[in-house]
Amino acid sequence: MLDTANYPSTRMRRMRSDEFSRKLIREINLQVEDLIYPMFVMEGESKVEAIPSMPDIFRLSIDKAVAEAQEIHALGIPAIALFPVTPNHKKTLLAAEAYNPQGLIQQTIRAIKASVPKLGIIADTALDPYTIHGHDGIIDDDGYVVNDPTLEILVQQALSHAQAGADIIAPSDMMDGRIGSIRKALEQEGFVNTKILAYSAKYASSFYGPFRDAVGSASNLQQSDKSQYQMDPANSDEALREVALDLKEGADIVMVKPGMPYLDIIYRIKQQFKVPTFAYQVSGEYTMIKAAAQNNWLVEQNVALESLICLKRAGADAVLSYFAKKIAQLIVDKNRSWL
């Protein structure tokens, strides 16, 4: 028999023994309001194009993107993030299409805002979808991405997004000083409430491959990488310096990208700065879960939910995730925040 006299009075399993008590003491709850849905937009009409490396994710023409945005809003997801699929013939060395007032993203922003005005729109600000080399900035004769000339184009791109109606400008390029330059330009043009989501800790990660397939920049980038401007995966103190600089320059929200492999970075940033902090569960993270689920090695919805709750537990206030739509549907259908 159990020697109750010598058994500790605290049994940690006691509060885990019933579903109601587990719910009562749950520290983190995943809600629809924590999710942001990334969307890929392409030219044309009535077009839906599958992305082989990202199962169940599609490239959408503007009209289809509007319909998708309506569905996203109906689910209660607060915001979407837009990424363009730029035809090769519109890509140039100086990325002029990035700030074309009649460009694909600018038209998409206007169309979605006209249809779903209360849905937040995050506009990616970077040049890689628009350059013939697939880099996030202007390159010199040696192939080096030059910082200050790139800033001039990023500012024009950001203003074109704000003028089209974007709620949040999201510089993902990792150029030095781009937050301050964009903030100054937005203020001068009267966009005082246009928010800036800074990809402050964006790592030179190997998890981005499917995304580059989706936007069509992989073939342009070829064997080159982005280590000269994105962060070294070995560094964490550097991420804190990047965040501090972006906040000083006027960022409203900071981002860590990728998500799950960088939980420690999310945690450190949230603990030190206590500012709105987002995470991006990137394409490689999504695709690995999908592939494992398709092989019946994992249960997709359970792993997707767990991965998102882990990101929240680390300190993320919101998560960009390709699972966002499915998870929102699950939460709404089940009328519960966590399974």
N, C-alpha and C positions, 0 to 999 in steps of 0.2 A: 504493500500500500504506500501511497504518497505520504511522505512525512510533511504534513501541512505546517507543523510548528516551525520547520526550518525552511519552508518555501517562501520566496520573496512575495510581499504583498502586491507588488506591481507586476501585472501580467500584460505585456504589450499587445498580445493577441486579443485581449478582452474587447477592446474597441473596434477590432477588425471582424468580430464574429458575426455582426449583422449589417445588412446593407444600409439601414437607416443611420446607424452610428458611424459607419464609414463616411457617409455623406456629411454628417454633422461636423466632422473634424477635418474634412478635406481642406488642404491649405491653398490649393490652386484649382480654379475651375476654368475650363476652356469654353468660351462663348463665341457666338457668331460674330460679335462685335470685335473680336480679337483678330479677325481674318482679313486679308487683302488678297484679291485674286489677280494674278498676272495674265495679260491677254496679248496675243500676237495678231497684228493687223496687217492685211495685205491689200494690194490694189485689186480692182474689179468689182463685180456685182454678183450677189447670190453665190458666193464662193466659200466653201468650207474644205480645207485641205488638211489631211492628217499629217502629223509629224511622226515619222517612224520611230525615232529614238525617244519619243515622249508619248507613250500610249494614252489615249483619251484626251489629249490636248491637240488643239487645232489652230491653224492659221485661218483668220476670218476676214472677209471683205467688210467694208464699213457697215453696210446694212445688216450683215449678220452679227457684227460686233455690237451694234445698237440693240438688237434683239437679246443678245447674251447679257448685255449690261442691264436690261430691264429685268431679266431673270435673277441676276445677281442682287439687284436692289430689292426685289421682292423677297429674297431669302433673308435680307437683313444685313448682308455684308456691307460695311460702310464705304469701301473704296476699291477701285481697281487700279492696276498699274499697266500702262500701255507700252508696247514695244513694236517697232515697225519691221516689216519685211521689205526691204528696199530692193527694187530690181537692179541688176548689175549695171545697166546702162545709165542709171542715175547716180552711181557712185563715182566720186572724184577724189583727187588728192586733197582738195580744200573743203570737202564735205558741204558744199553749198546747199544741197537739198535738206540739210538738217534744219535750216531756218527759213525754208520756203513757206510763205504764209498759206499757200495752197498745197502744202505737202501732205503726205498721207496721215501723219499723226495730228497735224493741225486740223485737217478736215474731220478726223475721227473724234477729236475732242469736241469740236463744235456740234457734231451730229449727236453725240451721246448727251452732251449738256442740254441740247434742245429737247431730247426725249426723256432724260432722267436727270433733271437739274440738281437733285439732292444727293446723287451718288458722287462721292469724292473721286477725282481723277488725279492720279499720280503720273506725271510725264517724265520718262527717263531722259536725262540730259547727258548725252555722250555721243561721240562721233563715229564709233565703230560700225554702226549699221550703214553709214553713209560714205565711208572711205574705201578706196579700192584695195587697200592693204589690210583692212580689218582692225586697225589700231584705233584707240580712243582719242587720238589727237593728230596733229599735223607732224609729219616726219621730215627730217632734213636729208641731205644727200647720203648720210651714213645710216639712215634708217632709225635714227634716234627721235623719239617723240619730244618735240620742243614745247615747253610749258606755256610761255607767255603768248605766243601767237595762237595757241589752242584756246586760251582763255577768251580771246576776242570773239572767236566763233561760238564758243559755249554760251557766252553772254547773249549773242544774237539768237541762238537756239532757245535759250530760256525765255527770253522776251517773247518770241513767237509762240511759245507754249502758253505763256500767261495771257497774251492777247487773244488766243483762241479760247481761253476759258479754263485752263488747267488750275486746279486748286493747290497742288503741291508740285514744286519743281524738284526733281531728284537727280542731282549730279552724281553719276556713277563712274566718272572718268579717273578720279584720283589725281588730278592735276593740283599742284600747290596754288593756293590762293583763289580757287574758283568760287568758293562760297562767298567770300567777301566781294568779289567782282560781280557776281550775280545779285547778291543782296543790294549792293549799291545801285545797280541798274534797275532793279525792280522798284526800289524806293523812288528813284528819279522819275520813273514812268508812272508812278501813282499806284503800283501794285503792293500796297503796304500790308495787305492781309494774305498775299500769296505766300504760302509756307515753303520752306526748304527742308527737304529730307536729304541729309548728306550721307552718302555711302562713305562713312568716315573710316571704317575698318574693312576695306574690301581687299581680300587676299588674292594673290596670284595662284589660284586654286586649280586643281585638275578636275573639279566637280562641275565645270561650266560647259563641258562638251555638247550635251544635247541642246542647251540654249543657243549655242552658236550655230548648230544645225538649224534650229527653228527660225532664227532671223537671217540666216544665209551668210554669216560672216566667217564661218569656219574655212571655207574654200579660199577666201581672201587672206585670212591670217596665215594659212598653210602651217609650216612648222615653227613659225615665230611664236614667242610667248610675250606676256605683258609684265614681266618681272621688273622692268625698269621703272614702272610707276605703281603697280599694285604691290601690296605688302607681302613680305616673306612669311610663309606659314609658320616659321620657327619663332616669330617675334610676337610678344604680347605687350611689353612696355611701350613699344612704338605705337600700338593702337591707342593707348591712352593719350599720347602726345597728339596724334591725329585728331582725336575727338576734341581735345582741349582747344586746338587751333580752329576747328570748324565751328565750335560754339562761340568762340571769341569773334569769329567773322560773321556770325549771324544765323547759324543753323538753328532750326526749331526742333528737329528730330535727328537722331543719328542712327546709322544702320551698321549692322555686322553682317557680312556676307563671306562665305556660306554660313549656315546655321548650326546644325548638329555637331560638326567637327570643331566648332569654335564656341562651345558653351562657356568655357572659361573666360573668353573675351567678353561675351555678353554680360556675364556675372560681374567681372571687374569694372566694366564701364558703368553698369547700373549702380553698383555699390559706391563708386567714386564720385560720379557726377549727378546721379539721381535726376536725370532728364529723360524725356520720352525717347525710348530706345526700341528700334525695330530689328527684326532678324529676317533674313531671306533664306527660306528653305529652298535651295537652288535645284536646278534641273537634274543634276547628277544624284542628289539625295532622293528626289522623286522617282527617278528612273530605276534606281537600285531597289527601292521598295516594290515598285510595279513589277520588275523582273522576277524578284523573289516570290511575289504573290502569284504570278502567272505560272511559276513552277511548283506551286503549292508548298513552298518552303516556309512562307509566312502568311498570316491572315492580314490582308491589306488594310482594312479599316482599323483594326486594332493597333497595327504598327504605326499607321498614319496618325491616329489619335495620340498614341504614346509619344511619338516624336514631337508633335506640336505642344503637348503639355510639358515636355522636357524643356522646350525653348522658352515657354512662359515661366517655368519654375526658375530658370537661369536668370530671368530678368527682362525678357522681351515683353513689351507692352502690346505689340501686334506682330503678326508674322505674315510675310508674303509667301504664299504656298500654292502650288498647283493642285493640292488637295482641297483647297478652300471651299470650292463649290460643293464637292461631295460631303465634306465634313459638315458644312452648314446645313445641307439637306438632312443629314443624319441627326444633327442636333434638333432641327425643327421637327422632323418626323417623330423622333423619340421623346421630344419635349424634355430633354435632360441635357446637361452640359458635359457630362463625362460618363462613359460606360464602365 
